[in-house]
Amino acid sequence: MKEPGERIRVLIVDDSPFSRHLIADFLDPCWFEVVGFADGFRSALDSYRTYLPDVVTMDIDMPEMDGVEVARRIVDEEPDARIVILGSSKAGEPVKPAELQGVAKFLQKPFEPVELMNTLRSVCEGDVADEVFNNCYPADFIASFVNFTKRFAADIFVQPVSNGKSLHSSGVSVIVGVTGQFSGKMILDLSAPTAKNLATRLLKQEPKDAEQTNVVIADFANIVAEHAVSKLNKQFRGAFLRVSPPGIFTGENFSITSPNMDVDVWGIETPFGKIRFSVGFKREGV
């Protein structure tokens, strides 16, 4: 198992130079280090022995010897090798589990960068447990909100309100999406007067109009989400969480629903007015 803070060292095996560099570009350098490239069995075995990578990506379709056979031969000679096969299959036929003996995992093409990173991470570190993640993220998000807000408002009071699937808007709602191994959303909901009061404090002057107020509140929400996600990524290196641009919705006659996830909601008393803060996650693909 890799220790927290260590990058995962990857050897990429593919006969196509374009594909090798495309896969390398898929890997976030914060968490992965590409230590070498190879284009077949002999160069892959030599590179493995030279670099001792944590994991090998192996294209299934190569001219002299297919990736499954290359993987078998490498594992025969280097039993500690962890190999992830990338591809569909020969002649369009599904790859049978028996064919993958000695292979750590098979990743079906086409795939997104986060799918590749999740697969490589799970091979090296094991899956992030849903229960552990779910127990951590609410505290990290509300702590991010409190810590940032206390920089300009000492007197705030946080009270858990509910755990459910919907939130009725008070006037201005900012939704910040989060993607990665777990997908989720954070919602900052407040009345228009509260939004204006908060924006005035953040700008140190009254906003010129409602549009500027909303933009400032969206920026505020985005910073809160980014700080929380940064902390979670340090705790769960394989989560690969990313914050999406915030969306702003105004009005009081709508509810924001989250049918596929339970959402924790807090009521927060601030010098600027009442704010409701909510966050929820589910494992991607569930």
N, C-alpha and C positions, 0 to 999 in steps of 0.2 A: 504494500500500500504506500502511496505517496504521502509525504507529510504536508500539512497546510503551508501554503506559501511557495512550495516547489512547483516549477513548471513541468508539465508532462512532455517528455522528449519523444518525438515522433519520427519514424523512418517511413518515407512515402515510396511505394513500389508501383510503377505504372510505366508502360512502354511509350506513352505519349508525353512529350515534354510539356505540352499545353495543359494536359490533365494534371500532371504533377504539380505545376505551379498554381493551377486553379484550386486544388485541394489545400495547398499551403496557404493560399489567400483566405480560405474558409476558416482557418484556425486563428483564434484571437491570440496575439503574442503575449498578452497578459497571463495566459494560462498554459500556452503551448510553445514549445521550441522545436522547430523542424531541424533535425540534426543531419539529415542526409536524404538523397534520392537514389533510386535504383530502377532498372528497367527489365529485370529478369531474375532467374534463380541464382546464378552465380554472383552477380553484382549485389543482389539482395542479401545473400548469405555473408559475403565479404563485408558489406556495409553494416550488417547486424553485429558481426564480431568486432568491427572497428568502433562503432558508436554505442553499442549496448543500449538501444532505445527502450523506453518503457512500453511502447506499443508500435506496431507496424500496420499501416494501411496497405491493402493489397488489392489491386484491380483484378477482377475475375477474367477479363478478356485480354490475353496477351498471346502473341503469335506462336512462339516456340513451345510454351508450356502454360496452361491456364493457371490462374491465380490460386485455385484450390490445391492443385498439385504442388505449386511452388511453396504454398503455406505448409503442406504436409511434410515436404522435404526439409524445410527450415526447422520445423518443430521436431522432426526426427533427430536432427543434429544439434539443435539448441532447444531442449525441452522447456526452458523458462520463457521462451518467446511468446508474446501475446500478439495475435494477429487478427485484424478486422478485415473481412472480405468486403469489397465494395463492388456492386454490380447487380445485374439482373440474373443472368444464367446463360449457359451455352444453348444456342439454338432456341432461345425463348422458353425453355422448359424450367419450371421451378427448381431451385436448388434443394435437394433432399437433406434433412438433418444428418443422415449417415455420411454424406459426402463431406461434412464439415468437421469431422473428428479432428481434434487438435486445434481447431480455429476458435478463437474466443467469441466472436460475434460475426453476424452477417448483416450488412446494411444495404437495403434495396435502393437502387437508383430509380428516379432522381431523388435527392434529399437536400434539405436546407442546411446551411452551415451549423445552426444550433443542434440539428439532429446528429451531425457528424461529431461535434464536440461532446454532446451528451454521451454518445456511444463510446468514444475513446475514454472519456472520464470514467464511465461506469466500469469499463474493463480494468482500469488502473486503480480506481478508488472505491468502487461499489456504488450502488444507487443511493441518492439522497432519500431518506425515509420520509414518507408523507407526514407521519405523525410528528416526527421531530421538527420538520419545517413548519407545520401548522401550529406547533406550540411556540415557535419563536417569532414568526413574522408580525403578529399583532403588536407585541411589545416593542419591536424595533421600529415600526411605523409610528406609533403614538409617541415614542421617545424622541424620534426625529422631529415630529411636529412640536412637541413641548420645548425641546432644546433650542430649536431655531426661533420659536416665538418668544421665548424668554430673553432673547437678545434685545428686544425692544418693548417688551411688556412683562413686567415682573409678576403682576397679579393675574394668574390664570388658574382656573379650577377645572379639572377633568373628571367626568363622571361617565362610566359605562352606561349605555342606554339600552342596547338590544343586540341580538344576534339573529339575523334574518336574511331575507333575499331582496328587500326593496327599501327605497329611501325616497320620501316625498320632498320635493324641492321647496326651499324657503325663499327662493328668488334668484340666486346665482349659484350654479353648481359647476365645479371644475372636475372633470374626470381625467385621471392620468392612468393610462394602461401600462402594464408591465408584461413583458414577454420573456420566454426562456423555458427551462424545464418545467417551471410552474408559470401559469398565466394568471394574471389578476388585474385588479383595478383599485385605485385609491380615489376617494371622492371627498372634496371639500365643499360643503354646502353652507350658505349663509344668506341673510337677507341683503337686499340692495343697499340699505343704509349702513349695515355692518361692513359690507364690502367696500363702500366708499370711505368709511372711517379707517379701516385697515390699510387701504391703498394710500390714504393721506399720510398715515404714519410711515409707511414704507418709502414713499416718495419725499417725505418731509415738506410736502406742499399738497394742496387740494388737486386732485386729478381734473383735467380740463373737461372730461365728459365721461359718460358711462363706458364707452369703448375702452378708454385708457384704464379705467378702474378694473375692468374685466381682464385686460392684458396683464396688469400688475398682479392681480390675484392668481392668475394662471401661472405666472412666473414663480410666485411664492409656493404654490402647490407643487410645481415641478421640482423646486429645490428640496422640499421636504421629501418627496418620493426618491430623488436621486441619492440623498443621504441614507435613507433606509435601505435602498437596494444595494448601495455600496457596502453597508455593514453585513447584509445577508450574503452577498457574494464572498465576503471574507470568511463567513461562518460555513457556507456551503459552496465550495469552489466549483462544484459541478452544476450549480443551478443556472449559471450564465444569464442572470436576469438583466434586462434592458428596459429603460424607461421610454415610453412612446410619447410623442408630443401631446400636450393636454388639449382636451376639448372643452369648450365653454358653452353652457346652456343657461338661458335666462327665462324667468317666468315662475309662476307658482302653481300651475295647473297640470303638473306632470310628475310622475314617479320614475325613478331610475331603478330598474329591476336587474337582478343577477340570478337568473333561474338555476344556473348550474353550480352555484357556490354559495356558501353561507358567508354573510358579511358582518363583521364586528363594527358597531357604531358607538361613538362616544359623543356626549354633549360637552362642549367646552365653553366656560364662561371667561370672557376676556374684557379688557377695558374698552374694546371696540364694539362689543355686542356678542351675541351667542353664535357659536360655530358648531356645526356637526361635521364630524370627521369619520370616515368609514374606509375599511379595506377588506378585501377578500381575495383568496387564491384557490386555484385548483391545479392539479397536475396537467400539463399540456397533453391534449389528445383524449382526456377523460370527459 
